[in-house]
Amino acid sequence: MKVVIITVPMKPPHEVKAMTYPVDGNKSIEYEKPVCCPINGVLAKTLKNGEQVKIIYILTAGKNSESEQNKAIFTEEIENINKEIGAVLSYDSVEMEFLATKQTYNKLITDLMEKIPENAEIYTDITYGFKPETLSLFCALRFAEEFRGAIVQYVVYGKVEFNKTTRELEHPMLFDITSLYYLFKLMGTMGAANSENASKILKDFFAM
């Protein structure tokens, strides 16, 4: 099963504008139409008719959070894209507090582990959301690979800039940062290496 994990923004929906995201690097996932949720463009290029796909939204709770409204927009967007594809989509969500505490991130990891099935092919979008949650998300992905037979296929990040005069969004770009996740994974496996060997492993990784 394909599992898609999406960090959802807290900001008002009118600030989450649909953009056409050129891809830095992997052009096979570049989508020519504007999307609010960058990974929906990746899914437009990779979903297959009849395949089972579970989308898990990470929602940040808070008095001023509009994550639920943004989730609804993201869902409507992928549903419209999928009309021409015919994948079988299902949805779930994990809610976390807007607090940088150990309890918050422990809960995020354990909740995700309950929702990621065995042997999943994982796609992740970390464009939005509460910034420190990315570290916990990477821990959850590592656990899923190690103990659930999962494979992390894509980790993507959609970048935009604010025009300093108009404050309009401009210069969007989608980055496939999957290699950053695998660097994170590599760092956790070098405990037995001495400094010289570890440096060589890193240099070999960066040369790939």
Backbone bond lengths (Angstrom), bond angles and torsions (degrees), N, CA, C in turn:
res aa  C-N    CA-C-N  psi(-1)  N-CA   C-N-CA  omega(-1)  CA-C   N-CA-C  phi
1 M - - - 1.467 - - 1.519 110.42 -
2 K 1.318 115.44 140.95 1.460 120.33 173.67 1.522 108.38 -85.30
3 V 1.330 116.83 130.81 1.462 122.38 178.00 1.522 108.19 -119.88
4 V 1.319 115.69 127.49 1.463 121.72 -177.81 1.524 108.10 -115.01
5 I 1.332 116.81 120.64 1.462 122.10 -179.24 1.522 108.58 -109.74
6 I 1.328 115.75 124.71 1.465 121.02 -173.25 1.523 110.04 -127.91
7 T 1.321 117.07 124.49 1.462 120.96 171.61 1.529 107.89 -82.50
8 V 1.316 115.68 126.72 1.468 121.92 -172.03 1.530 110.00 -101.05
9 P 1.338 117.85 136.59 1.474 119.53 -178.63 1.520 112.75 -71.97
10 M 1.340 114.49 152.04 1.454 121.79 175.48 1.528 111.52 -88.23
11 K 1.308 117.11 -19.38 1.467 122.19 -172.51 1.528 111.66 -65.54
12 P 1.344 118.06 160.91 1.463 120.79 178.38 1.528 111.13 -59.03
13 P 1.332 117.41 143.22 1.464 120.42 -176.94 1.527 114.79 -56.32
14 H 1.331 117.61 -30.85 1.471 118.06 -179.01 1.529 112.07 -68.75
15 E 1.329 117.07 -13.08 1.459 120.77 176.55 1.530 112.49 -92.79
16 V 1.327 116.26 -6.07 1.472 121.26 178.80 1.525 106.90 -103.33
17 K 1.302 116.03 85.43 1.458 120.97 -170.83 1.527 111.67 -91.79
18 A 1.321 114.67 147.68 1.461 120.47 176.08 1.525 109.21 -70.18
19 M 1.327 116.08 130.96 1.457 122.56 -179.07 1.526 108.77 -134.14
20 T 1.317 115.74 151.67 1.455 120.73 170.58 1.518 107.36 -90.83
21 Y 1.335 116.35 119.04 1.464 121.83 -173.43 1.527 111.50 -102.46
22 P 1.334 118.39 104.27 1.471 118.47 167.39 1.529 108.71 -62.24
23 V 1.309 116.62 150.93 1.463 120.98 -177.98 1.519 109.97 -103.54
24 D 1.326 115.38 129.89 1.451 121.28 173.92 1.525 107.99 -83.06
25 G 1.322 116.70 103.27 1.465 119.39 178.30 1.514 113.12 107.80
26 N 1.319 116.85 -96.71 1.462 122.86 -170.28 1.529 111.72 -74.16
27 K 1.311 118.06 90.85 1.457 122.60 -175.11 1.523 112.82 -70.57
28 S 1.340 117.78 -13.91 1.462 119.83 -179.07 1.524 112.11 -67.59
29 I 1.352 117.79 -17.18 1.464 120.90 179.12 1.526 111.76 -107.41
30 E 1.326 117.49 12.80 1.463 120.64 179.98 1.522 110.06 -80.32
31 Y 1.320 116.47 127.24 1.467 123.64 -176.89 1.516 108.54 -110.18
32 E 1.320 115.70 135.50 1.460 120.24 -170.37 1.531 114.03 -86.88
33 K 1.331 117.07 -3.39 1.463 119.66 -177.43 1.528 110.47 -111.84
34 P 1.340 118.05 155.92 1.470 120.29 -179.57 1.524 112.28 -72.79
35 V 1.331 115.50 141.98 1.470 122.34 176.64 1.527 109.57 -136.74
36 C 1.328 115.54 150.35 1.465 120.48 173.51 1.519 110.74 -81.29
37 C 1.328 115.41 -37.61 1.469 121.99 -179.73 1.524 107.77 -104.90
38 P 1.321 118.08 108.80 1.469 120.07 -171.78 1.519 115.51 -53.66
39 I 1.338 117.78 -37.95 1.464 118.18 -177.03 1.530 112.41 -70.69
40 N 1.335 116.90 -16.57 1.460 118.26 174.90 1.529 111.01 -62.72
41 G 1.330 116.78 -31.05 1.455 120.12 174.27 1.517 111.98 -67.34
42 V 1.338 115.84 -38.68 1.472 120.50 176.25 1.529 109.78 -63.55
43 L 1.327 116.21 -42.85 1.463 120.32 179.21 1.525 110.91 -64.44
44 A 1.315 117.27 -35.62 1.467 120.39 177.53 1.524 111.35 -58.41
45 K 1.329 116.13 -30.14 1.467 121.03 -177.96 1.530 113.03 -92.59
46 T 1.324 118.10 -14.21 1.472 119.57 -170.78 1.531 114.55 -122.53
47 L 1.333 119.10 -19.01 1.460 120.00 179.57 1.522 110.77 -64.86
48 K 1.336 115.19 150.47 1.461 121.18 178.98 1.527 109.79 -125.00
49 N 1.297 115.75 149.57 1.455 121.74 178.79 1.524 110.61 -57.49
50 G 1.330 115.63 128.59 1.453 121.05 175.05 1.511 116.27 84.16
51 E 1.324 119.37 -10.07 1.471 119.03 -177.84 1.520 111.01 -76.20
52 Q 1.329 115.50 148.89 1.454 122.93 179.70 1.531 109.35 -84.04
53 V 1.315 116.54 126.51 1.462 121.51 -178.32 1.526 108.93 -133.25
54 K 1.326 115.92 125.05 1.464 121.51 177.48 1.520 108.79 -109.48
55 I 1.322 115.89 122.16 1.470 121.44 179.50 1.523 108.43 -104.51
56 I 1.336 115.52 122.63 1.467 121.80 -179.93 1.527 108.44 -113.00
57 Y 1.323 115.94 118.64 1.463 121.05 177.64 1.530 109.95 -94.51
58 I 1.325 116.25 135.27 1.460 121.24 171.38 1.519 107.59 -98.86
59 L 1.322 116.14 114.10 1.463 122.87 -175.99 1.520 109.86 -106.89
60 T 1.321 116.55 134.67 1.459 121.23 176.66 1.515 108.78 -100.77
61 A 1.332 116.37 119.21 1.461 121.87 -179.03 1.524 110.13 -83.34
62 G 1.302 116.04 150.51 1.456 121.15 178.25 1.512 109.38 172.89
63 K 1.313 116.26 159.70 1.459 120.70 -176.39 1.525 111.84 -58.08
64 N 1.322 117.41 -33.60 1.458 121.07 -177.60 1.534 113.16 -108.48
65 S 1.319 116.50 12.04 1.460 119.79 -177.68 1.527 111.61 -76.65
66 E 1.319 115.61 137.35 1.464 121.03 174.97 1.530 110.12 -119.64
67 S 1.334 114.65 35.34 1.459 120.41 -179.60 1.523 112.39 -60.86
68 E 1.324 117.38 -40.36 1.468 119.85 -178.37 1.522 111.79 -62.06
69 Q 1.322 116.52 -41.31 1.464 119.99 178.58 1.523 110.98 -65.30
70 N 1.331 116.78 -40.49 1.460 120.14 178.86 1.528 111.54 -68.19
71 K 1.331 116.45 -37.00 1.467 119.98 175.66 1.523 110.25 -58.45
72 A 1.321 117.14 -43.24 1.461 120.82 -179.81 1.538 110.90 -62.13
73 I 1.328 116.43 -39.47 1.472 120.70 178.51 1.523 110.84 -66.37
74 F 1.336 116.31 -44.17 1.467 120.55 179.20 1.533 110.80 -62.07
75 T 1.341 115.72 -40.05 1.463 120.10 -179.44 1.522 111.03 -66.64
76 E 1.315 116.72 -45.42 1.466 120.02 177.76 1.524 111.21 -59.80
77 E 1.328 115.96 -37.71 1.460 120.84 -179.31 1.526 111.28 -64.25
78 I 1.334 117.83 -48.80 1.471 119.41 -178.21 1.533 110.85 -70.98
79 E 1.332 117.34 -31.28 1.465 119.41 175.63 1.528 110.83 -62.21
80 N 1.314 116.84 -41.82 1.467 120.60 178.75 1.530 110.82 -65.80
81 I 1.327 116.87 -41.36 1.461 120.50 177.66 1.529 110.51 -62.74
82 N 1.324 115.32 -40.36 1.464 120.37 -174.51 1.530 113.52 -73.55
83 K 1.322 118.13 -14.80 1.463 120.23 179.51 1.526 112.18 -56.39
84 E 1.335 116.65 -32.70 1.462 120.62 -179.53 1.527 112.49 -91.68
85 I 1.332 116.79 -3.67 1.469 120.32 -175.82 1.522 111.46 -108.89
86 G 1.330 116.39 -51.29 1.450 120.16 177.65 1.512 115.64 89.71
87 A 1.324 118.06 24.57 1.465 119.86 171.53 1.530 108.95 -70.20
88 V 1.333 116.44 159.80 1.469 121.48 180.00 1.526 107.51 -100.03
89 L 1.323 116.51 103.43 1.464 122.05 -173.44 1.526 111.14 -96.55
90 S 1.327 115.66 139.45 1.461 122.10 170.01 1.523 107.61 -132.43
91 Y 1.332 115.84 160.60 1.461 120.13 -171.97 1.522 111.36 -132.78
92 D 1.338 114.38 146.89 1.458 121.84 175.15 1.522 106.84 -150.32
93 S 1.306 116.34 170.71 1.467 118.81 179.36 1.519 110.56 -150.77
94 V 1.329 114.18 156.95 1.464 123.39 174.83 1.518 106.37 -126.51
95 E 1.302 116.56 131.62 1.467 120.12 -179.43 1.515 110.20 -110.31
96 M 1.324 116.18 135.96 1.455 121.31 177.76 1.522 109.44 -130.17
97 E 1.315 115.77 151.84 1.456 120.57 177.68 1.530 110.38 -77.30
98 F 1.307 115.93 154.45 1.465 121.78 178.65 1.527 108.53 -83.95
99 L 1.337 115.08 59.80 1.450 122.80 -177.54 1.525 109.13 -138.95
100 A 1.322 116.52 130.47 1.469 120.52 -179.49 1.523 109.94 -87.86
101 T 1.335 115.72 66.92 1.461 120.68 -178.38 1.527 110.53 -117.90
102 K 1.309 115.52 159.92 1.459 121.02 177.49 1.529 110.61 -58.47
103 Q 1.321 117.18 -40.90 1.452 121.02 -178.47 1.530 111.53 -62.65
104 T 1.329 115.72 -38.77 1.465 120.25 -179.65 1.518 110.84 -61.68
105 Y 1.318 116.95 -47.09 1.459 120.00 -174.35 1.521 112.26 -79.50
106 N 1.331 117.05 -30.37 1.460 119.26 172.21 1.525 110.25 -60.79
107 K 1.336 115.69 -42.73 1.471 120.95 -179.95 1.519 110.81 -64.65
108 L 1.332 117.23 -41.54 1.463 120.37 179.72 1.526 110.34 -59.81
109 I 1.325 116.55 -46.49 1.467 120.33 -178.39 1.527 110.84 -63.99
110 T 1.326 117.23 -48.51 1.467 119.82 -176.76 1.528 111.33 -67.57
111 D 1.322 117.83 -37.74 1.473 120.33 178.31 1.524 111.39 -65.36
112 L 1.321 116.44 -41.17 1.463 119.28 177.79 1.525 110.99 -64.20
113 M 1.313 116.25 -40.23 1.463 119.55 -178.81 1.526 111.83 -61.59
114 E 1.328 116.49 -32.52 1.459 120.21 178.18 1.528 112.11 -71.40
115 K 1.318 117.37 -21.06 1.463 120.80 -172.27 1.530 113.92 -106.35
116 I 1.339 117.53 -13.73 1.466 120.36 178.33 1.521 108.59 -89.83
117 P 1.330 118.85 117.77 1.468 120.63 -177.91 1.529 112.25 -76.33
118 E 1.304 115.46 171.03 1.463 121.92 176.84 1.532 110.52 -62.79
119 N 1.330 115.21 145.22 1.474 122.74 172.03 1.532 113.34 58.65
120 A 1.315 116.23 34.95 1.469 120.50 -179.02 1.530 111.25 -77.16
121 E 1.322 114.49 148.40 1.462 122.04 169.30 1.525 105.50 -101.41
122 I 1.332 116.79 111.14 1.465 120.59 -166.97 1.530 112.34 -100.86
123 Y 1.331 114.34 130.99 1.464 123.53 171.61 1.532 106.36 -115.62
124 T 1.312 117.15 135.81 1.467 120.35 -176.94 1.523 110.95 -134.84
125 D 1.338 115.15 137.09 1.468 121.60 176.82 1.527 107.83 -120.20
126 I 1.346 116.18 116.04 1.471 120.30 -178.92 1.529 111.40 -110.00
127 T 1.328 116.46 25.68 1.469 120.42 -179.18 1.522 111.61 -58.40
128 Y 1.320 116.21 -46.56 1.463 121.37 -173.24 1.525 110.72 -110.71
129 G 1.331 114.70 -174.38 1.457 120.82 173.00 1.516 113.34 99.84
130 F 1.304 113.91 -179.65 1.459 124.88 -178.68 1.527 107.68 -75.87
131 K 1.320 117.87 118.01 1.464 122.15 -166.66 1.530 115.39 -51.96
132 P 1.356 120.58 -48.00 1.469 118.59 -177.12 1.529 114.34 -64.03
133 E 1.328 117.97 -14.05 1.465 118.64 -177.08 1.527 112.41 -66.79
134 T 1.343 117.48 -20.01 1.459 120.03 179.85 1.528 111.39 -59.78
135 L 1.336 116.96 -39.41 1.462 119.94 179.42 1.523 111.00 -62.65
136 S 1.337 116.35 -43.59 1.456 119.77 178.37 1.520 110.93 -67.14
137 L 1.319 116.66 -37.63 1.460 120.44 177.88 1.520 110.77 -61.93
138 F 1.326 117.75 -42.90 1.464 120.84 177.57 1.543 110.57 -61.73
139 C 1.330 117.27 -38.21 1.467 120.12 176.64 1.523 110.26 -62.58
140 A 1.324 116.46 -41.55 1.467 120.36 179.24 1.523 111.04 -65.07
141 L 1.316 117.28 -40.31 1.466 121.00 178.29 1.525 110.51 -64.22
142 R 1.321 115.59 -40.71 1.468 120.14 179.13 1.531 110.57 -61.92
143 F 1.327 115.97 -42.75 1.466 120.60 178.42 1.530 110.33 -62.94
144 A 1.331 116.43 -43.73 1.465 120.74 -178.70 1.525 111.18 -62.58
145 E 1.331 117.31 -38.11 1.461 120.23 177.64 1.529 111.45 -68.97
146 E 1.315 115.55 -42.71 1.468 120.18 -173.51 1.525 112.58 -73.63
147 F 1.347 116.84 -38.46 1.459 119.47 -169.94 1.530 114.71 -118.98
148 R 1.340 117.45 -8.54 1.457 119.80 -179.29 1.530 112.50 -118.84
149 G 1.315 116.91 3.50 1.454 119.79 179.61 1.515 114.38 69.88
150 A 1.331 117.56 22.13 1.459 121.71 -178.77 1.531 111.19 -79.22
151 I 1.324 115.43 159.66 1.465 122.58 172.99 1.526 107.76 -127.16
152 V 1.318 116.92 125.36 1.468 120.96 176.14 1.527 107.64 -84.17
153 Q 1.315 115.22 109.18 1.461 121.15 -175.20 1.527 112.05 -87.74
154 Y 1.328 115.99 -45.65 1.465 120.40 -179.17 1.522 110.66 -141.04
155 V 1.329 115.87 138.58 1.464 123.27 163.12 1.521 104.98 -124.99
156 V 1.332 117.06 118.90 1.463 119.72 -175.64 1.526 110.64 -122.00
157 Y 1.336 113.78 155.13 1.463 121.82 178.44 1.527 108.40 -138.74
158 G 1.321 115.96 124.48 1.459 120.84 178.16 1.516 110.75 -98.22
159 K 1.317 115.57 121.21 1.468 121.52 -177.30 1.527 110.14 -106.16
160 V 1.337 116.40 137.33 1.460 121.62 169.56 1.527 108.34 -135.10
161 E 1.314 116.20 162.14 1.459 121.69 175.57 1.519 109.23 -119.05
162 F 1.332 115.72 152.27 1.457 121.05 174.94 1.527 109.01 -98.16
163 N 1.327 115.78 126.30 1.456 119.78 174.47 1.533 108.90 -60.93
164 K 1.333 117.38 127.93 1.466 120.32 -172.69 1.521 112.97 -68.95
165 T 1.336 117.31 -17.29 1.469 120.55 179.24 1.521 111.76 -96.26
166 T 1.334 115.86 -51.76 1.466 120.60 -174.96 1.519 113.42 -92.69
167 R 1.326 117.34 -18.09 1.466 124.48 -175.14 1.524 111.96 65.67
168 E 1.321 116.66 13.99 1.459 120.10 174.54 1.531 109.70 -76.10
169 L 1.339 115.79 152.08 1.451 120.63 178.11 1.528 110.31 -76.02
170 E 1.330 115.84 140.15 1.459 119.77 179.28 1.532 109.59 -154.89
171 H 1.330 115.11 170.33 1.469 123.44 177.85 1.532 113.05 54.31
172 P 1.343 118.46 50.91 1.470 118.78 177.27 1.526 111.30 -68.77
173 M 1.309 115.77 151.36 1.463 121.85 176.41 1.530 107.99 -155.78
174 L 1.320 116.67 136.79 1.454 121.00 175.88 1.520 109.02 -103.71
175 F 1.333 115.78 127.45 1.460 121.58 -179.90 1.525 109.88 -110.99
176 D 1.320 115.54 129.16 1.452 121.59 171.50 1.526 106.85 -86.29
177 I 1.343 116.60 102.51 1.460 120.80 -174.64 1.535 110.91 -107.16
178 T 1.322 116.25 28.23 1.461 120.52 178.59 1.520 111.67 -56.28
179 S 1.330 116.21 -35.18 1.465 119.53 -179.55 1.525 111.53 -62.62
180 L 1.340 117.81 -29.32 1.463 120.61 177.38 1.530 110.13 -65.41
181 Y 1.329 116.57 -40.68 1.460 119.49 176.03 1.522 110.70 -61.85
182 Y 1.339 117.29 -43.31 1.460 119.43 -178.63 1.528 112.01 -71.15
183 L 1.325 117.59 -25.09 1.461 120.16 171.00 1.534 109.59 -67.28
184 F 1.325 115.99 -43.97 1.465 121.54 175.52 1.530 110.15 -55.92
185 K 1.328 115.80 -43.55 1.464 121.28 179.24 1.528 110.94 -65.74
186 L 1.335 116.16 -42.42 1.463 120.69 -179.66 1.522 111.34 -61.33
187 M 1.329 116.68 -41.88 1.464 119.92 -178.19 1.527 111.85 -60.08
188 G 1.328 116.20 -29.22 1.451 119.91 -179.61 1.514 114.13 -81.44
189 T 1.326 117.56 -4.22 1.465 120.87 -178.32 1.525 112.77 -111.27
190 M 1.334 117.30 5.39 1.458 119.93 -174.45 1.521 113.17 -101.71
191 G 1.332 117.14 18.20 1.458 120.17 -174.90 1.521 113.93 -60.24
192 A 1.326 117.29 -31.32 1.462 120.22 -176.55 1.526 112.75 -88.77
193 A 1.320 116.93 -5.98 1.461 120.09 -177.29 1.525 110.65 -83.99
194 N 1.362 115.80 145.32 1.459 117.85 172.48 1.526 108.28 -80.55
195 S 1.334 115.66 174.33 1.459 120.27 -174.21 1.517 112.50 -58.97
196 E 1.322 116.78 -42.64 1.465 120.59 -177.96 1.527 111.26 -65.25
197 N 1.324 116.95 -46.19 1.461 120.60 -179.86 1.532 111.31 -66.89
198 A 1.336 115.71 -38.61 1.462 119.60 178.99 1.521 110.95 -63.44
199 S 1.329 117.04 -41.10 1.468 120.74 178.24 1.521 111.23 -63.16
200 K 1.332 116.02 -38.26 1.465 119.86 178.30 1.525 110.86 -66.55
201 I 1.338 117.05 -40.82 1.458 120.79 178.02 1.522 110.42 -60.09
202 L 1.339 116.42 -43.70 1.461 120.22 178.98 1.521 111.58 -63.82
203 K 1.325 117.53 -43.62 1.459 120.70 -179.58 1.526 110.65 -63.69
204 D 1.331 116.26 -39.15 1.465 119.73 177.91 1.533 110.15 -65.20
205 F 1.324 116.62 -38.17 1.471 120.57 179.57 1.530 109.70 -65.29
206 F 1.326 116.64 -45.78 1.470 120.35 -178.03 1.532 111.78 -66.93
207 A 1.327 116.66 -22.87 1.463 120.48 -179.74 1.518 112.61 -81.25
208 M 1.319 117.73 -10.71 1.461 121.78 -177.43 1.522 111.80 -68.70
